Amino acid sequence: MIEIYGTLGPACAKQETLEEMLRLGMTGMRLNLSHVSLPEAATQVELLHAAARHTGTDPKLLIDMQGPELRIGKLKEPLVLSEHDTLALSQLQLPPTVEEALEPGQQILLDDGRILLECETAERARVLRGGTLLSRKSAALPGKNIRLPALTQQDRDNLAVAADYGVSGVMQPFVRGREDLEAVRAALPAGLRLFAKIENRDGVEKLDELLDAADEIVIARGDLGNAVPLWELPVLQKRISASCRCRGVPFMVVTQMLYTMEHSPVPTRAEVSDIANAVFDGAASVMVTGETAAGEYPVEVIRYLVNTVKAAEKLAEHTA
């Protein structure tokens, strides 16, 4: 069966909740280390291990690294941004390398593209698409190529203790080429699998060389959908899936698979169709993120994800 991953977070950080999710068929969990370190997340990790012991299961634990992803800094309080507002860019506490790239007309995508700003000057921006912005959310500058190291110091610190926490795999974000994966491999503890997240144009263009360097490819549609016009994203997903199948490299599909279930107990028809299509394309694994980490119905999310995958797998077996 296809691997079914949830994401650890406050919404599911109870042993009984995790036990329900594991009994339903969840086979692994992702821990996002963009905001915390492994030691800081020790309580959540132990809850997963305790739930696994109690249910007699052996879920995989993937850690999602910081990597070369651009993020805003830590805000004193959430920023409520309304359309046509202007704000001082210093409020975002962007990295210096990003601030240097800002100029009039430059767009800034925040929080996986949910919020869109446009620079009026290098110091101020106008809100084109508003929302509530929280600390450490992603930032992207369309059209700009900002180079950052493949691993942060916190990434290296997390890798050094990964085995102590039962980590089975590492997700490297914003892979730009084989050299990024080689840098991670050099720091990777023995036995851990390396997942290459394709979420920028560099990753798409260098896919061929990544297929030999990664244990699994991740079609990370959140930021990938910021890097290209959104209507091109389904075509890219199909192209990446086909390349992985051709080379015999497993791949994962992730991001917004059951997005509406963050606040709804039932998914849309489009969402369950999306999951089934990932199965028909040959995905080795599927993953939900905010749906289980911060949503209102983490158990129901896994129920729908598992049942949809099973139904699609059954059809795929009959038509193979």
C-alpha positions as CSV (number, residue, x, y, z in Angstrom):
1,M,0.0,0.0,0.0
2,I,1.0,3.6,-0.6
3,E,2.6,5.3,2.4
4,I,0.2,7.7,4.2
5,Y,1.8,10.6,6.0
6,G,0.3,13.2,8.4
7,T,2.1,16.1,9.9
8,L,2.7,16.5,13.6
9,G,1.4,19.6,15.2
10,P,-0.8,21.0,18.0
11,A,-4.0,19.7,16.4
12,C,-3.0,16.0,16.7
13,A,-0.5,16.2,19.6
14,K,-2.4,13.9,21.9
15,Q,-1.6,10.2,22.3
16,E,-5.2,9.1,21.8
17,T,-5.6,11.2,18.6
18,L,-2.4,9.7,17.2
19,E,-3.5,6.2,18.1
20,E,-6.7,6.7,16.2
21,M,-4.8,8.0,13.1
22,L,-2.4,5.0,13.2
23,R,-5.3,2.5,13.6
24,L,-7.0,4.1,10.5
25,G,-3.9,3.3,8.4
26,M,-1.5,6.2,8.7
27,T,2.0,4.9,8.2
28,G,4.2,7.9,9.0
29,M,4.5,11.4,10.3
30,R,6.3,14.5,9.1
31,L,7.8,16.9,11.6
32,N,8.3,20.4,10.2
33,L,11.6,21.8,11.6
34,S,11.3,25.2,10.0
35,H,10.1,26.7,13.3
36,V,11.5,24.4,16.0
37,S,14.5,22.1,16.6
38,L,14.2,18.3,17.2
39,P,14.9,18.7,21.0
40,E,12.2,21.4,21.2
41,A,9.7,19.0,19.5
42,A,10.7,16.0,21.8
43,T,7.3,15.9,23.5
44,Q,5.4,15.5,20.2
45,V,7.9,12.9,19.0
46,E,7.5,10.9,22.1
47,L,3.7,11.0,21.8
48,L,4.0,9.5,18.4
49,H,6.3,6.7,19.6
50,A,4.0,6.0,22.6
51,A,1.0,5.8,20.2
52,A,2.9,3.5,18.0
53,R,3.8,1.2,20.9
54,H,0.2,1.1,22.1
55,T,-1.2,0.3,18.6
56,G,1.6,-2.1,17.7
57,T,2.5,-0.1,14.6
58,D,5.8,1.2,13.4
59,P,5.2,4.6,11.7
60,K,8.1,6.3,9.9
61,L,9.2,9.8,11.1
62,L,10.3,12.3,8.5
63,I,11.9,15.6,9.4
64,D,11.5,18.5,7.1
65,M,14.6,20.7,7.2
66,Q,15.0,24.4,7.0
67,G,17.3,24.3,4.0
68,P,17.5,27.3,1.7
69,E,13.9,28.3,2.2
70,L,13.2,32.0,2.6
71,R,11.1,33.0,5.6
72,I,10.1,36.1,7.4
73,G,11.3,36.6,11.0
74,K,9.6,36.3,14.3
75,L,6.8,38.8,14.6
76,K,5.8,40.4,17.9
77,E,2.2,39.7,17.0
78,P,0.3,38.5,13.9
79,L,0.0,41.0,11.1
80,V,-3.5,41.6,9.7
81,L,-3.0,42.7,6.2
82,S,-5.9,44.1,4.1
83,E,-6.0,44.8,0.4
84,H,-4.5,48.2,-0.5
85,D,-2.8,48.6,2.9
86,T,0.9,49.6,2.9
87,L,3.5,48.4,5.3
88,A,7.1,48.9,6.1
89,L,9.1,45.9,4.9
90,S,11.2,46.0,8.0
91,Q,8.2,44.6,9.8
92,L,8.7,41.3,8.1
93,Q,12.3,40.9,9.3
94,L,13.4,39.4,6.0
95,P,16.9,38.0,5.6
96,P,19.5,40.6,4.4
97,T,19.9,38.7,1.1
98,V,16.2,39.2,0.4
99,E,16.2,42.9,1.4
100,E,19.0,43.6,-1.0
101,A,16.9,42.1,-3.8
102,L,13.9,44.4,-3.2
103,E,13.1,47.1,-5.7
104,P,9.9,48.9,-6.9
105,G,7.6,46.5,-8.7
106,Q,9.0,43.4,-7.1
107,Q,6.3,41.1,-5.8
108,I,6.6,39.1,-2.6
109,L,4.6,36.0,-1.9
110,L,4.1,35.1,1.8
111,D,2.7,32.0,3.5
112,D,2.8,29.7,0.5
113,G,1.4,32.5,-1.7
114,R,-1.7,33.2,0.4
115,I,-0.6,36.8,0.8
116,L,0.8,38.9,-2.0
117,L,2.7,42.2,-1.7
118,E,4.2,44.5,-4.3
119,C,7.1,46.8,-3.4
120,E,6.5,50.5,-3.9
121,T,10.0,51.2,-2.8
122,A,12.8,49.1,-1.3
123,E,11.4,50.0,2.1
124,R,7.6,49.8,1.7
125,A,5.1,47.5,0.0
126,R,1.4,47.5,-0.9
127,V,-0.9,44.6,-0.1
128,L,-2.4,43.1,-3.3
129,R,-3.9,40.0,-1.5
130,G,-4.4,40.2,2.2
131,G,-4.6,37.8,5.1
132,T,-3.2,37.3,8.6
133,L,0.5,36.7,8.7
134,L,2.2,34.7,11.4
135,S,5.9,34.4,12.3
136,R,8.3,32.4,10.3
137,K,6.0,32.0,7.3
138,S,7.5,31.3,3.9
139,A,8.6,34.2,1.6
140,A,9.2,34.0,-2.2
141,L,10.4,36.7,-4.7
142,P,9.2,35.6,-8.2
143,G,11.9,36.1,-10.8
144,K,14.7,36.4,-8.2
145,N,17.4,33.8,-7.7
146,I,18.6,34.2,-4.1
147,R,21.3,31.7,-3.2
148,L,21.5,30.3,0.4
149,P,23.4,27.3,1.8
150,A,21.7,23.9,1.4
151,L,21.9,23.3,5.2
152,T,21.5,25.8,8.1
153,Q,23.4,25.3,11.3
154,Q,20.1,24.2,12.9
155,D,19.7,21.6,10.2
156,R,23.2,20.2,11.0
157,D,22.3,20.2,14.7
158,N,19.1,18.3,14.0
159,L,20.8,15.7,11.8
160,A,23.3,15.1,14.5
161,V,20.6,13.9,16.9
162,A,18.1,12.5,14.4
163,A,18.9,8.8,15.3
164,D,18.1,9.5,18.9
165,Y,14.6,10.5,18.0
166,G,13.8,7.6,15.7
167,V,13.9,9.6,12.5
168,S,13.8,7.5,9.4
169,G,14.0,10.1,6.6
170,V,15.0,13.6,5.9
171,M,13.1,16.0,3.6
172,Q,15.3,18.6,1.9
173,P,13.4,21.6,0.8
174,F,14.0,23.8,-2.3
175,V,16.5,21.5,-3.9
176,R,18.3,23.4,-6.6
177,G,20.6,20.7,-8.0
178,R,22.6,17.6,-7.2
179,E,25.1,19.5,-5.1
180,D,22.4,20.3,-2.5
181,L,21.6,16.6,-2.1
182,E,25.3,15.8,-1.9
183,A,25.7,18.3,0.9
184,V,22.9,16.7,2.8
185,R,24.1,13.2,2.2
186,A,27.5,14.1,3.7
187,A,25.8,15.1,7.0
188,L,23.1,12.4,6.9
189,P,23.3,9.6,9.6
190,A,23.5,6.1,8.2
191,G,20.3,4.4,7.3
192,L,18.2,7.6,6.8
193,R,16.4,8.1,3.5
194,L,16.7,11.4,1.6
195,F,13.6,13.0,0.1
196,A,14.2,15.8,-2.4
197,K,11.4,18.4,-2.4
198,I,10.8,19.8,-5.9
199,E,9.4,23.3,-5.2
200,N,11.2,25.7,-7.5
201,R,12.2,26.1,-11.1
202,D,15.8,25.0,-10.4
203,G,14.5,21.7,-9.0
204,V,12.3,21.2,-12.1
205,E,15.1,22.0,-14.5
206,K,17.6,19.8,-12.7
207,L,15.2,16.9,-12.1
208,D,17.1,14.4,-14.2
209,E,20.3,14.7,-12.0
210,L,18.2,14.6,-8.8
211,L,16.6,11.2,-9.7
212,D,20.0,9.5,-9.2
213,A,20.8,11.4,-6.0
214,A,17.5,11.1,-4.0
215,D,15.8,8.1,-2.4
216,E,12.4,9.7,-3.1
217,I,11.2,12.8,-5.0
218,V,8.6,15.0,-3.3
219,I,6.2,17.0,-5.6
220,A,5.8,19.9,-3.1
221,R,3.0,21.8,-4.8
222,G,2.8,24.7,-2.3
223,D,5.9,26.6,-3.2
224,L,6.1,25.0,-6.7
225,G,2.7,26.7,-7.3
226,N,4.4,30.0,-6.4
227,A,7.3,29.4,-8.7
228,V,5.2,28.9,-11.8
229,P,1.7,30.2,-13.0
230,L,-0.7,28.1,-11.0
231,W,-2.4,26.7,-14.1
232,E,0.9,25.1,-15.1
233,L,1.2,23.2,-11.9
234,P,-0.9,20.1,-12.9
235,V,1.2,19.7,-16.0
236,L,4.5,19.9,-14.0
237,Q,3.1,17.3,-11.6
238,K,2.4,14.9,-14.4
239,R,5.8,15.5,-16.0
240,I,7.6,14.9,-12.7
241,S,5.5,11.8,-12.0
242,A,6.3,10.4,-15.4
243,S,10.0,11.0,-15.1
244,C,10.0,9.2,-11.7
245,R,8.1,6.2,-13.1
246,C,10.5,6.0,-16.1
247,R,13.5,5.9,-13.9
248,G,12.0,3.7,-11.2
249,V,12.3,6.4,-8.5
250,P,9.5,6.6,-5.9
251,F,7.7,9.9,-5.5
252,M,5.4,11.6,-3.0
253,V,2.6,14.1,-3.7
254,V,2.0,16.7,-1.0
255,T,0.2,20.0,-0.3
256,Q,-3.4,20.9,0.0
257,M,-4.6,17.4,-0.7
258,L,-7.4,17.9,1.8
259,Y,-7.0,21.6,2.4
260,T,-10.7,22.4,3.1
261,M,-10.7,19.8,5.9
262,E,-8.7,22.2,8.1
263,H,-12.1,23.6,8.9
264,S,-14.6,21.1,7.4
265,P,-15.3,17.5,8.4
266,V,-15.8,16.5,4.8
267,P,-13.5,17.1,1.8
268,T,-14.5,18.4,-1.6
269,R,-15.0,16.1,-4.6
270,A,-12.0,17.7,-6.2
271,E,-9.8,16.9,-3.3
272,V,-10.6,13.2,-3.2
273,S,-10.1,13.1,-7.0
274,D,-6.7,14.7,-6.5
275,I,-5.7,12.0,-4.1
276,A,-6.9,9.2,-6.4
277,N,-5.1,10.7,-9.4
278,A,-1.8,10.7,-7.4
279,V,-2.4,7.0,-6.9
280,F,-3.2,6.4,-10.6
281,D,0.0,8.3,-11.4
282,G,2.0,5.8,-9.4
283,A,2.8,7.8,-6.2
284,A,4.7,5.8,-3.5
285,S,3.4,8.1,-0.8
286,V,1.0,11.0,-0.1
287,M,1.1,13.5,2.7
288,V,-1.1,16.1,4.4
289,T,0.4,19.0,6.2
290,G,-1.7,21.7,7.9
291,E,-4.7,19.4,7.8
292,T,-3.4,17.3,10.7
293,A,-1.0,19.8,12.2
294,A,-3.3,22.7,12.7
295,G,-6.7,21.6,11.4
296,E,-9.9,20.9,13.3
297,Y,-10.4,17.3,12.1
298,P,-7.1,15.5,12.0
299,V,-8.6,12.0,12.5
300,E,-11.2,12.5,9.8
301,V,-8.5,13.8,7.5
302,I,-6.6,10.5,7.8
303,R,-9.8,8.5,7.4
304,Y,-10.6,10.2,4.1
305,L,-7.0,10.0,2.9
306,V,-6.6,6.3,3.7
307,N,-10.0,5.3,2.3
308,T,-9.5,7.2,-0.9
309,V,-6.0,5.7,-1.4
310,K,-7.4,2.2,-0.8
311,A,-10.3,2.7,-3.3
312,A,-7.9,4.1,-5.9
313,E,-5.4,1.3,-5.4
314,K,-8.1,-1.3,-5.8
315,L,-9.1,0.1,-9.2
316,A,-5.4,0.5,-10.2
317,E,-4.8,-3.2,-9.4
318,H,-7.8,-4.3,-11.6
319,T,-6.7,-2.2,-14.5
320,A,-3.0,-2.9,-14.4
